[in-house]
Amino acid sequence: MEQQELAGFWRRAFANIIDLIWLLPLALLLGALAEAVNGGEMSGAGELMSNVITGLVVLLFWVERGATPGKLVLGIRIIDAETGGTPPMGRLVLRYLGYIVSAIPLGLGYFWMLWDARRQTWHDKIGGTLVVKTRR
């Protein structure tokens, strides 16, 4: 694998903020649909449906573009930590589920990249991925 420049904390943080901005309306719409189907209350199944669909949208971006819109705007993408290529779908699913692990202890897993030599968050480690700057 050729040497690629790793993405820094602030670039990744701003990409996540951009992603939150475009994903929030989708999640709210899905939640409203789930409430309408359930007579005005959000059920556990409706919340699960909203989270699964949102997760599938993110995974689709990762598979097709190597990045979410926020990452694309800021010129970063996700790569396989070993090969530098596109990570396999199973590892991308693990990476997405790893967001939960990164968030649970007061977000420590997100900040871990500040001390990690490869700038990996916990979800990067779980998925075997790196986030690198794209070449322009």
TIMAR-130539 format. One record per residue (C-alpha): x, y, z; residue in three letters. Coordinates in steps of 0.02 Angstrom, whole numbers, padded with zeros to 5 digits, always signed. Layout:
# TIMAR-130539
XYZALA
...
This chain:
# TIMAR-130539
+00000+00000+00000MET
+00070+00169-00047GLU
+00082+00302+00087GLN
-00074+00409+00098GLN
-00101+00562+00205GLU
-00215+00523+00352LEU
-00363+00637+00386ALA
-00354+00741+00544GLY
-00475+00758+00687PHE
-00555+00924+00637TRP
-00582+00875+00456ARG
-00668+00716+00512ARG
-00769+00809+00644ALA
-00832+00936+00517PHE
-00875+00795+00395ALA
-00980+00716+00533ASN
-01069+00882+00562ILE
-01109+00896+00376ILE
-01174+00718+00378ASP
-01281+00755+00529LEU
-01358+00903+00437ILE
-01413+00799+00287TRP
-01457+00641+00386LEU
-01564+00728+00517LEU
-01708+00770+00399PRO
-01707+00590+00335LEU
-01713+00521+00512ALA
-01853+00643+00560LEU
-01954+00595+00406LEU
-01934+00410+00442LEU
-01981+00440+00624GLY
-02137+00537+00573ALA
-02187+00397+00454LEU
-02163+00269+00593ALA
-02268+00374+00711GLU
-02407+00394+00582ALA
-02414+00207+00556VAL
-02419+00178+00743ASN
-02557+00303+00785GLY
-02450+00449+00840GLY
-02324+00359+00949GLU
-02148+00309+00905MET
-02132+00123+00939SER
-01971+00029+00967GLY
-01995-00053+00798ALA
-02018+00117+00715GLY
-01861+00184+00795GLU
-01767+00028+00742LEU
-01831+00047+00564MET
-01774+00229+00559SER
-01601+00183+00622ASN
-01582+00035+00504VAL
-01633+00136+00350ILE
-01517+00279+00398THR
-01376+00154+00425GLY
-01409+00075+00255LEU
-01400+00245+00171VAL
-01230+00279+00253VAL
-01167+00105+00205LEU
-01224+00133+00025LEU
-01120+00292+00017PHE
-00970+00202+00091TRP
-00983+00059-00033VAL
-01019+00165-00188GLU
-00912+00319-00153ARG
-00795+00269-00011GLY
-00866+00413+00090ALA
-01023+00500+00149THR
-01068+00670+00076PRO
-00981+00759+00222GLY
-00820+00664+00189LYS
-00833+00695+00002LEU
-00855+00883+00029VAL
-00702+00889+00141LEU
-00595+00779+00029GLY
-00578+00623+00135ILE
-00626+00441+00111ARG
-00625+00273+00198ILE
-00499+00141+00143ILE
-00449-00034+00197ASP
-00309-00015+00326ALA
-00211-00162+00253GLU
-00231-00146+00065THR
-00276+00036+00039GLY
-00423-00021-00068GLY
-00608-00025-00037THR
-00652-00114+00124PRO
-00766-00265+00105PRO
-00949-00242+00150MET
-00937-00347+00308GLY
-00800-00238+00378ARG
-00897-00080+00334LEU
-01047-00148+00430VAL
-00931-00183+00578LEU
-00863-00005+00563ARG
-01039+00066+00566TYR
-01086-00037+00719LEU
-00922+00020+00795GLY
-00993+00197+00803TYR
-01093+00136+00953ILE
-00936+00071+01038VAL
-00846+00235+01002SER
-00988+00337+01075ALA
-01029+00240+01233ILE
-00887+00296+01347PRO
-00922+00484+01327LEU
-00860+00481+01147GLY
-00686+00422+01194LEU
-00680+00308+01042GLY
-00696+00460+00927TYR
-00558+00554+01016PHE
-00443+00401+01016TRP
-00374+00456+00847MET
-00287+00601+00934LEU
-00168+00477+01018TRP
-00164+00340+00887ASP
-00015+00331+00768ALA
-00130+00286+00622ARG
-00265+00411+00676ARG
-00390+00272+00697GLN
-00546+00291+00800THR
-00615+00136+00886TRP
-00738+00109+00744HIS
-00593+00117+00620ASP
-00501-00015+00721LYS
-00657-00125+00730ILE
-00684-00110+00542GLY
-00500-00117+00492GLY
-00510+00051+00405THR
-00417+00215+00389LEU
-00483+00385+00338VAL
-00368+00473+00215VAL
-00365+00633+00116LYS
-00411+00613-00066THR
-00297+00671-00203ARG
-00357+00824-00296ARG
